[in-house]
Amino acid sequence: MKFGEYYIEQFKEIPLVWKLARAHRKYFAFAATVLQLLDPAVIHTMYLYDTGRMKVDKRYQK
């Protein structure tokens, strides 16, 4: 999967996040999550981890 496709996939999560935020009345959390879902730097880091191009630091895995 290319980065552009991965970035577009993140937009599909927004309705689910809104549904959960509305059910629990966590509107600020929704806004913060959407800002992260739209930030290319955050998405690129997630992309590198998900594709295995960057390994997870073993010190923080437990």
PDB file of N, CA, C and O in Angstrom:
ATOM      1  N   MET A   1       0.844  -1.169   0.000  1.00  0.00           N
ATOM      2  CA  MET A   1       0.000   0.000   0.000  1.00  0.00           C
ATOM      3  C   MET A   1       0.894   1.240   0.000  1.00  0.00           C
ATOM      4  O   MET A   1       1.864   1.320   0.754  1.00  0.00           O
ATOM      5  N   LYS A   2       0.562   2.180  -0.836  1.00  0.00           N
ATOM      6  CA  LYS A   2       1.315   3.423  -0.908  1.00  0.00           C
ATOM      7  C   LYS A   2       0.818   4.395   0.150  1.00  0.00           C
ATOM      8  O   LYS A   2      -0.281   4.251   0.684  1.00  0.00           O
ATOM      9  N   PHE A   3       1.654   5.393   0.443  1.00  0.00           N
ATOM     10  CA  PHE A   3       1.314   6.353   1.490  1.00  0.00           C
ATOM     11  C   PHE A   3       0.023   7.108   1.173  1.00  0.00           C
ATOM     12  O   PHE A   3      -0.782   7.349   2.072  1.00  0.00           O
ATOM     13  N   GLY A   4      -0.185   7.481  -0.073  1.00  0.00           N
ATOM     14  CA  GLY A   4      -1.407   8.194  -0.451  1.00  0.00           C
ATOM     15  C   GLY A   4      -2.658   7.385  -0.168  1.00  0.00           C
ATOM     16  O   GLY A   4      -3.654   7.922   0.317  1.00  0.00           O
ATOM     17  N   GLU A   5      -2.611   6.107  -0.468  1.00  0.00           N
ATOM     18  CA  GLU A   5      -3.749   5.225  -0.196  1.00  0.00           C
ATOM     19  C   GLU A   5      -3.963   5.089   1.309  1.00  0.00           C
ATOM     20  O   GLU A   5      -5.098   5.099   1.786  1.00  0.00           O
ATOM     21  N   TYR A   6      -2.865   4.961   2.050  1.00  0.00           N
ATOM     22  CA  TYR A   6      -2.949   4.842   3.505  1.00  0.00           C
ATOM     23  C   TYR A   6      -3.557   6.102   4.111  1.00  0.00           C
ATOM     24  O   TYR A   6      -4.375   6.022   5.028  1.00  0.00           O
ATOM     25  N   TYR A   7      -3.160   7.257   3.601  1.00  0.00           N
ATOM     26  CA  TYR A   7      -3.674   8.548   4.104  1.00  0.00           C
ATOM     27  C   TYR A   7      -5.177   8.653   3.863  1.00  0.00           C
ATOM     28  O   TYR A   7      -5.912   9.099   4.744  1.00  0.00           O
ATOM     29  N   ILE A   8      -5.641   8.250   2.691  1.00  0.00           N
ATOM     30  CA  ILE A   8      -7.070   8.289   2.369  1.00  0.00           C
ATOM     31  C   ILE A   8      -7.855   7.335   3.268  1.00  0.00           C
ATOM     32  O   ILE A   8      -8.988   7.634   3.645  1.00  0.00           O
ATOM     33  N   GLU A   9      -7.267   6.197   3.612  1.00  0.00           N
ATOM     34  CA  GLU A   9      -7.934   5.229   4.494  1.00  0.00           C
ATOM     35  C   GLU A   9      -8.251   5.842   5.857  1.00  0.00           C
ATOM     36  O   GLU A   9      -9.227   5.452   6.498  1.00  0.00           O
ATOM     37  N   GLN A  10      -7.435   6.798   6.304  1.00  0.00           N
ATOM     38  CA  GLN A  10      -7.660   7.403   7.614  1.00  0.00           C
ATOM     39  C   GLN A  10      -8.963   8.210   7.646  1.00  0.00           C
ATOM     40  O   GLN A  10      -9.572   8.353   8.706  1.00  0.00           O
ATOM     41  N   PHE A  11      -9.395   8.736   6.499  1.00  0.00           N
ATOM     42  CA  PHE A  11     -10.637   9.509   6.447  1.00  0.00           C
ATOM     43  C   PHE A  11     -11.853   8.620   6.694  1.00  0.00           C
ATOM     44  O   PHE A  11     -12.897   9.105   7.129  1.00  0.00           O
ATOM     45  N   LYS A  12     -11.728   7.348   6.425  1.00  0.00           N
ATOM     46  CA  LYS A  12     -12.847   6.432   6.623  1.00  0.00           C
ATOM     47  C   LYS A  12     -13.127   6.184   8.103  1.00  0.00           C
ATOM     48  O   LYS A  12     -14.199   5.691   8.453  1.00  0.00           O
ATOM     49  N   GLU A  13     -12.185   6.517   8.966  1.00  0.00           N
ATOM     50  CA  GLU A  13     -12.349   6.314  10.399  1.00  0.00           C
ATOM     51  C   GLU A  13     -13.134   7.447  11.065  1.00  0.00           C
ATOM     52  O   GLU A  13     -13.625   7.272  12.180  1.00  0.00           O
ATOM     53  N   ILE A  14     -13.262   8.591  10.416  1.00  0.00           N
ATOM     54  CA  ILE A  14     -13.883   9.757  11.037  1.00  0.00           C
ATOM     55  C   ILE A  14     -15.332   9.501  11.446  1.00  0.00           C
ATOM     56  O   ILE A  14     -15.688   9.867  12.566  1.00  0.00           O
ATOM     57  N   PRO A  15     -16.195   8.898  10.624  1.00  0.00           N
ATOM     58  CA  PRO A  15     -17.576   8.652  11.088  1.00  0.00           C
ATOM     59  C   PRO A  15     -17.649   7.735  12.307  1.00  0.00           C
ATOM     60  O   PRO A  15     -18.489   7.941  13.182  1.00  0.00           O
ATOM     61  N   LEU A  16     -16.794   6.742  12.375  1.00  0.00           N
ATOM     62  CA  LEU A  16     -16.783   5.851  13.529  1.00  0.00           C
ATOM     63  C   LEU A  16     -16.348   6.601  14.786  1.00  0.00           C
ATOM     64  O   LEU A  16     -16.936   6.427  15.853  1.00  0.00           O
ATOM     65  N   VAL A  17     -15.324   7.428  14.657  1.00  0.00           N
ATOM     66  CA  VAL A  17     -14.836   8.204  15.797  1.00  0.00           C
ATOM     67  C   VAL A  17     -15.924   9.173  16.269  1.00  0.00           C
ATOM     68  O   VAL A  17     -16.106   9.350  17.473  1.00  0.00           O
ATOM     69  N   TRP A  18     -16.645   9.799  15.340  1.00  0.00           N
ATOM     70  CA  TRP A  18     -17.727  10.719  15.709  1.00  0.00           C
ATOM     71  C   TRP A  18     -18.848   9.982  16.442  1.00  0.00           C
ATOM     72  O   TRP A  18     -19.394  10.492  17.420  1.00  0.00           O
ATOM     73  N   LYS A  19     -19.180   8.808  15.977  1.00  0.00           N
ATOM     74  CA  LYS A  19     -20.237   8.021  16.607  1.00  0.00           C
ATOM     75  C   LYS A  19     -19.865   7.683  18.056  1.00  0.00           C
ATOM     76  O   LYS A  19     -20.697   7.798  18.956  1.00  0.00           O
ATOM     77  N   LEU A  20     -18.631   7.274  18.273  1.00  0.00           N
ATOM     78  CA  LEU A  20     -18.173   6.964  19.625  1.00  0.00           C
ATOM     79  C   LEU A  20     -18.109   8.211  20.505  1.00  0.00           C
ATOM     80  O   LEU A  20     -18.493   8.172  21.674  1.00  0.00           O
ATOM     81  N   ALA A  21     -17.626   9.312  19.943  1.00  0.00           N
ATOM     82  CA  ALA A  21     -17.521  10.556  20.712  1.00  0.00           C
ATOM     83  C   ALA A  21     -18.896  11.069  21.102  1.00  0.00           C
ATOM     84  O   ALA A  21     -19.086  11.538  22.223  1.00  0.00           O
ATOM     85  N   ARG A  22     -19.842  10.986  20.203  1.00  0.00           N
ATOM     86  CA  ARG A  22     -21.196  11.458  20.494  1.00  0.00           C
ATOM     87  C   ARG A  22     -21.865  10.582  21.551  1.00  0.00           C
ATOM     88  O   ARG A  22     -22.584  11.087  22.413  1.00  0.00           O
ATOM     89  N   ALA A  23     -21.631   9.287  21.487  1.00  0.00           N
ATOM     90  CA  ALA A  23     -22.231   8.371  22.452  1.00  0.00           C
ATOM     91  C   ALA A  23     -21.702   8.619  23.867  1.00  0.00           C
ATOM     92  O   ALA A  23     -22.436   8.467  24.843  1.00  0.00           O
ATOM     93  N   HIS A  24     -20.431   8.999  23.973  1.00  0.00           N
ATOM     94  CA  HIS A  24     -19.812   9.207  25.282  1.00  0.00           C
ATOM     95  C   HIS A  24     -19.648  10.680  25.626  1.00  0.00           C
ATOM     96  O   HIS A  24     -19.078  11.020  26.662  1.00  0.00           O
ATOM     97  N   ARG A  25     -20.142  11.545  24.767  1.00  0.00           N
ATOM     98  CA  ARG A  25     -20.055  13.008  24.943  1.00  0.00           C
ATOM     99  C   ARG A  25     -18.627  13.479  25.159  1.00  0.00           C
ATOM    100  O   ARG A  25     -18.340  14.249  26.076  1.00  0.00           O
ATOM    101  N   LYS A  26     -17.742  13.004  24.300  1.00  0.00           N
ATOM    102  CA  LYS A  26     -16.326  13.364  24.347  1.00  0.00           C
ATOM    103  C   LYS A  26     -15.971  14.149  23.082  1.00  0.00           C
ATOM    104  O   LYS A  26     -15.214  13.673  22.236  1.00  0.00           O
ATOM    105  N   TYR A  27     -16.519  15.344  22.968  1.00  0.00           N
ATOM    106  CA  TYR A  27     -16.346  16.130  21.748  1.00  0.00           C
ATOM    107  C   TYR A  27     -14.927  16.679  21.600  1.00  0.00           C
ATOM    108  O   TYR A  27     -14.413  16.782  20.486  1.00  0.00           O
ATOM    109  N   PHE A  28     -14.299  17.027  22.712  1.00  0.00           N
ATOM    110  CA  PHE A  28     -12.922  17.501  22.634  1.00  0.00           C
ATOM    111  C   PHE A  28     -12.000  16.381  22.169  1.00  0.00           C
ATOM    112  O   PHE A  28     -11.084  16.613  21.380  1.00  0.00           O
ATOM    113  N   ALA A  29     -12.238  15.177  22.653  1.00  0.00           N
ATOM    114  CA  ALA A  29     -11.440  14.025  22.230  1.00  0.00           C
ATOM    115  C   ALA A  29     -11.630  13.778  20.735  1.00  0.00           C
ATOM    116  O   ALA A  29     -10.682  13.415  20.038  1.00  0.00           O
ATOM    117  N   PHE A  30     -12.847  13.972  20.247  1.00  0.00           N
ATOM    118  CA  PHE A  30     -13.104  13.822  18.813  1.00  0.00           C
ATOM    119  C   PHE A  30     -12.272  14.822  18.013  1.00  0.00           C
ATOM    120  O   PHE A  30     -11.634  14.460  17.024  1.00  0.00           O
ATOM    121  N   ALA A  31     -12.283  16.081  18.448  1.00  0.00           N
ATOM    122  CA  ALA A  31     -11.523  17.111  17.733  1.00  0.00           C
ATOM    123  C   ALA A  31     -10.029  16.791  17.726  1.00  0.00           C
ATOM    124  O   ALA A  31      -9.366  16.945  16.700  1.00  0.00           O
ATOM    125  N   ALA A  32      -9.501  16.350  18.857  1.00  0.00           N
ATOM    126  CA  ALA A  32      -8.078  16.015  18.933  1.00  0.00           C
ATOM    127  C   ALA A  32      -7.739  14.818  18.047  1.00  0.00           C
ATOM    128  O   ALA A  32      -6.692  14.794  17.400  1.00  0.00           O
ATOM    129  N   THR A  33      -8.618  13.839  18.021  1.00  0.00           N
ATOM    130  CA  THR A  33      -8.387  12.650  17.204  1.00  0.00           C
ATOM    131  C   THR A  33      -8.421  12.980  15.724  1.00  0.00           C
ATOM    132  O   THR A  33      -7.587  12.497  14.958  1.00  0.00           O
ATOM    133  N   VAL A  34      -9.375  13.795  15.317  1.00  0.00           N
ATOM    134  CA  VAL A  34      -9.478  14.166  13.904  1.00  0.00           C
ATOM    135  C   VAL A  34      -8.263  14.974  13.474  1.00  0.00           C
ATOM    136  O   VAL A  34      -7.765  14.804  12.361  1.00  0.00           O
ATOM    137  N   LEU A  35      -7.784  15.851  14.348  1.00  0.00           N
ATOM    138  CA  LEU A  35      -6.569  16.599  14.013  1.00  0.00           C
ATOM    139  C   LEU A  35      -5.388  15.660  13.796  1.00  0.00           C
ATOM    140  O   LEU A  35      -4.558  15.899  12.919  1.00  0.00           O
ATOM    141  N   GLN A  36      -5.309  14.595  14.588  1.00  0.00           N
ATOM    142  CA  GLN A  36      -4.239  13.621  14.382  1.00  0.00           C
ATOM    143  C   GLN A  36      -4.459  12.821  13.114  1.00  0.00           C
ATOM    144  O   GLN A  36      -3.501  12.518  12.402  1.00  0.00           O
ATOM    145  N   LEU A  37      -5.702  12.474  12.817  1.00  0.00           N
ATOM    146  CA  LEU A  37      -5.984  11.700  11.608  1.00  0.00           C
ATOM    147  C   LEU A  37      -5.667  12.481  10.336  1.00  0.00           C
ATOM    148  O   LEU A  37      -5.433  11.885   9.284  1.00  0.00           O
ATOM    149  N   LEU A  38      -5.657  13.800  10.426  1.00  0.00           N
ATOM    150  CA  LEU A  38      -5.403  14.619   9.244  1.00  0.00           C
ATOM    151  C   LEU A  38      -3.968  15.143   9.162  1.00  0.00           C
ATOM    152  O   LEU A  38      -3.608  15.763   8.161  1.00  0.00           O
ATOM    153  N   ASP A  39      -3.156  14.918  10.166  1.00  0.00           N
ATOM    154  CA  ASP A  39      -1.786  15.406  10.181  1.00  0.00           C
ATOM    155  C   ASP A  39      -0.878  14.447   9.405  1.00  0.00           C
ATOM    156  O   ASP A  39      -0.711  13.297   9.810  1.00  0.00           O
ATOM    157  N   PRO A  40      -0.297  14.904   8.306  1.00  0.00           N
ATOM    158  CA  PRO A  40       0.537  14.014   7.486  1.00  0.00           C
ATOM    159  C   PRO A  40       1.747  13.441   8.226  1.00  0.00           C
ATOM    160  O   PRO A  40       2.138  12.305   7.958  1.00  0.00           O
ATOM    161  N   ALA A  41       2.347  14.191   9.145  1.00  0.00           N
ATOM    162  CA  ALA A  41       3.512  13.676   9.865  1.00  0.00           C
ATOM    163  C   ALA A  41       3.131  12.501  10.761  1.00  0.00           C
ATOM    164  O   ALA A  41       3.855  11.508  10.827  1.00  0.00           O
ATOM    165  N   VAL A  42       2.007  12.611  11.441  1.00  0.00           N
ATOM    166  CA  VAL A  42       1.540  11.520  12.305  1.00  0.00           C
ATOM    167  C   VAL A  42       1.175  10.306  11.459  1.00  0.00           C
ATOM    168  O   VAL A  42       1.522   9.176  11.803  1.00  0.00           O
ATOM    169  N   ILE A  43       0.477  10.543  10.355  1.00  0.00           N
ATOM    170  CA  ILE A  43       0.062   9.454   9.474  1.00  0.00           C
ATOM    171  C   ILE A  43       1.282   8.764   8.880  1.00  0.00           C
ATOM    172  O   ILE A  43       1.296   7.541   8.740  1.00  0.00           O
ATOM    173  N   HIS A  44       2.298   9.532   8.532  1.00  0.00           N
ATOM    174  CA  HIS A  44       3.507   8.932   7.953  1.00  0.00           C
ATOM    175  C   HIS A  44       4.200   8.027   8.967  1.00  0.00           C
ATOM    176  O   HIS A  44       4.682   6.954   8.603  1.00  0.00           O
ATOM    177  N   THR A  45       4.258   8.437  10.218  1.00  0.00           N
ATOM    178  CA  THR A  45       4.852   7.593  11.249  1.00  0.00           C
ATOM    179  C   THR A  45       4.049   6.313  11.426  1.00  0.00           C
ATOM    180  O   THR A  45       4.625   5.229  11.522  1.00  0.00           O
ATOM    181  N   MET A  46       2.730   6.426  11.471  1.00  0.00           N
ATOM    182  CA  MET A  46       1.875   5.243  11.571  1.00  0.00           C
ATOM    183  C   MET A  46       2.081   4.332  10.364  1.00  0.00           C
ATOM    184  O   MET A  46       2.125   3.109  10.502  1.00  0.00           O
ATOM    185  N   TYR A  47       2.205   4.931   9.184  1.00  0.00           N
ATOM    186  CA  TYR A  47       2.423   4.172   7.951  1.00  0.00           C
ATOM    187  C   TYR A  47       3.723   3.368   8.016  1.00  0.00           C
ATOM    188  O   TYR A  47       3.757   2.200   7.631  1.00  0.00           O
ATOM    189  N   LEU A  48       4.789   4.004   8.506  1.00  0.00           N
ATOM    190  CA  LEU A  48       6.078   3.316   8.613  1.00  0.00           C
ATOM    191  C   LEU A  48       6.004   2.140   9.572  1.00  0.00           C
ATOM    192  O   LEU A  48       6.559   1.078   9.290  1.00  0.00           O
ATOM    193  N   TYR A  49       5.330   2.314  10.698  1.00  0.00           N
ATOM    194  CA  TYR A  49       5.175   1.210  11.655  1.00  0.00           C
ATOM    195  C   TYR A  49       4.303   0.103  11.082  1.00  0.00           C
ATOM    196  O   TYR A  49       4.645  -1.074  11.201  1.00  0.00           O
ATOM    197  N   ASP A  50       3.185   0.458  10.463  1.00  0.00           N
ATOM    198  CA  ASP A  50       2.245  -0.537   9.947  1.00  0.00           C
ATOM    199  C   ASP A  50       2.816  -1.342   8.793  1.00  0.00           C
ATOM    200  O   ASP A  50       2.494  -2.520   8.643  1.00  0.00           O
ATOM    201  N   THR A  51       3.654  -0.726   7.981  1.00  0.00           N
ATOM    202  CA  THR A  51       4.240  -1.443   6.849  1.00  0.00           C
ATOM    203  C   THR A  51       5.521  -2.182   7.232  1.00  0.00           C
ATOM    204  O   THR A  51       6.056  -2.946   6.429  1.00  0.00           O
ATOM    205  N   GLY A  52       6.014  -1.964   8.445  1.00  0.00           N
ATOM    206  CA  GLY A  52       7.218  -2.652   8.895  1.00  0.00           C
ATOM    207  C   GLY A  52       8.500  -1.991   8.442  1.00  0.00           C
ATOM    208  O   GLY A  52       9.571  -2.580   8.589  1.00  0.00           O
ATOM    209  N   ARG A  53       8.433  -0.806   7.904  1.00  0.00           N
ATOM    210  CA  ARG A  53       9.646  -0.108   7.457  1.00  0.00           C
ATOM    211  C   ARG A  53      10.420   0.499   8.622  1.00  0.00           C
ATOM    212  O   ARG A  53      11.618   0.761   8.516  1.00  0.00           O
ATOM    213  N   MET A  54       9.718   0.719   9.743  1.00  0.00           N
ATOM    214  CA  MET A  54      10.376   1.197  10.951  1.00  0.00           C
ATOM    215  C   MET A  54       9.990   0.236  12.069  1.00  0.00           C
ATOM    216  O   MET A  54       8.811  -0.055  12.270  1.00  0.00           O
ATOM    217  N   LYS A  55      10.969  -0.243  12.780  1.00  0.00           N
ATOM    218  CA  LYS A  55      10.726  -1.215  13.841  1.00  0.00           C
ATOM    219  C   LYS A  55      10.340  -0.494  15.142  1.00  0.00           C
ATOM    220  O   LYS A  55      10.796   0.616  15.414  1.00  0.00           O
ATOM    221  N   VAL A  56       9.508  -1.141  15.916  1.00  0.00           N
ATOM    222  CA  VAL A  56       9.104  -0.615  17.212  1.00  0.00           C
ATOM    223  C   VAL A  56      10.254  -0.782  18.190  1.00  0.00           C
ATOM    224  O   VAL A  56      10.919  -1.817  18.202  1.00  0.00           O
ATOM    225  N   ASP A  57      10.489   0.231  19.009  1.00  0.00           N
ATOM    226  CA  ASP A  57      11.552   0.172  20.007  1.00  0.00           C
ATOM    227  C   ASP A  57      11.195  -0.877  21.054  1.00  0.00           C
ATOM    228  O   ASP A  57      10.152  -0.787  21.701  1.00  0.00           O
ATOM    229  N   LYS A  58      12.045  -1.850  21.213  1.00  0.00           N
ATOM    230  CA  LYS A  58      11.779  -2.985  22.111  1.00  0.00           C
ATOM    231  C   LYS A  58      11.705  -2.576  23.584  1.00  0.00           C
ATOM    232  O   LYS A  58      11.108  -3.287  24.392  1.00  0.00           O
ATOM    233  N   ARG A  59      12.303  -1.441  23.936  1.00  0.00           N
ATOM    234  CA  ARG A  59      12.282  -1.011  25.339  1.00  0.00           C
ATOM    235  C   ARG A  59      10.875  -0.681  25.814  1.00  0.00           C
ATOM    236  O   ARG A  59      10.584  -0.783  27.006  1.00  0.00           O
ATOM    237  N   TYR A  60      10.001  -0.288  24.894  1.00  0.00           N
ATOM    238  CA  TYR A  60       8.662   0.132  25.277  1.00  0.00           C
ATOM    239  C   TYR A  60       7.603  -0.923  24.980  1.00  0.00           C
ATOM    240  O   TYR A  60       6.412  -0.666  25.155  1.00  0.00           O
ATOM    241  N   GLN A  61       8.013  -2.088  24.539  1.00  0.00           N
ATOM    242  CA  GLN A  61       7.088  -3.180  24.247  1.00  0.00           C
ATOM    243  C   GLN A  61       7.041  -4.130  25.437  1.00  0.00           C
ATOM    244  O   GLN A  61       8.053  -4.723  25.812  1.00  0.00           O
ATOM    245  N   LYS A  62       5.869  -4.268  26.021  1.00  0.00           N
ATOM    246  CA  LYS A  62       5.713  -5.225  27.122  1.00  0.00           C
ATOM    247  C   LYS A  62       4.284  -5.671  27.188  1.00  0.00           C
ATOM    248  O   LYS A  62       3.929  -6.481  28.045  1.00  0.00           O
TER     249      LYS A  62
END
